[in-house]
Amino acid sequence: MPLSAMPRRIKIGDAAAFAGTTPRAIRHYHAIGLLDEPKRGSDDRRRYGYDDMIRLLWIRRMADAGISLDDIHAALKGATGIEQSMARLEESLTSKAAAIEAQRAAVKRLREVGSPLGLLSPLVTGRLRDLPPGALRSADLDTLLVTERIFGPLGAAIQANRFVVLATHPELRTEEDRLAEAEAVLDDTMSPDDPRIEDLAAQRCDHEAALEATIERSCLEEALNVLLDREDEHASEEGDGTRTSATEAIGRMPYNFSPARVRYEERVIELLHSADQYGDTNPRTC
């Protein structure tokens, strides 16, 4: 006997189990008019027949495909405009697939690198992955994370050159640590007009100039350009497009900077800007 001729009617629990859903979901389909509520038997319980089950199975199949209940309702009614709904769904699924692929790529980088560095963009990871173990400090990673959030992958990749130099030039790392200790003294007990701020800002500016000169001699920026060519698609797609100036960046994070430290950071930026305007502009020979 064909299945459609079978007279048996089943309870809601059995209907839900067969369709791969729950009685609660079926009751919701009834409430929104997606599935007609069958007549109740003498025991005041719903009984579902073959036609009810066929519609329920189609509802579940479409829901599993990601189609919204409103669009399922329209599709089953044969309403016009369903093609537009399907186009929106396809676009949404494509976007989700791209997001999943990006997550898989991030997990792959994390496993390959074996440290949180793998969670940063491919541009940043590519700049630093060849450093020996332990050369990159945890605080360096923290800084790159903040930079990537504010300036994007390219900004963080440029900053990564700095950490390559610090990791491979002990004398520059020593000076970096000395300046960091001196900067920690710029607390609330110091006036923003303290002359030591100007002197320390000048020292920081000289150190940054030394770092930049070493980056140029090492041809790190040229190496970054090669990496940019390889990762151009990643550089354009990753990040949220957020860009800001260095001065604005100070206020973006909840830094607990004292007035003296804020003044110091401002002076460093001013001195660096002045050096850029009047400094050496000779072409590189890498």
Secondary structure, 3 states (H helix, E strand, C coil): CCHHHCCCCECHHHHHHHHCCCHHHHHHHHHCCCCCCCCECCCCCECECHHHHHHHHHHHHHHHCCCCHHHHHHHHHCCCCHHHHHHHHHHHHHHHHHHHHHHHHHHHHHHHHCCHHHHCCHHHHHHHCCCCCCCCCHHHHHHHHHHHHHHHHHHHHHHHHHHHHHHHCHHHHHHHHHHHHHHHCCCCCCCCCCHHHHHHHHHHHHHHHHHHHHHHHCCHHHHHHHHHHHCHHHHHHCCCCCCCCHHHHHHHCCCCCCHHHHHHHHHHHHHHHHHHHHCCCCCCCC
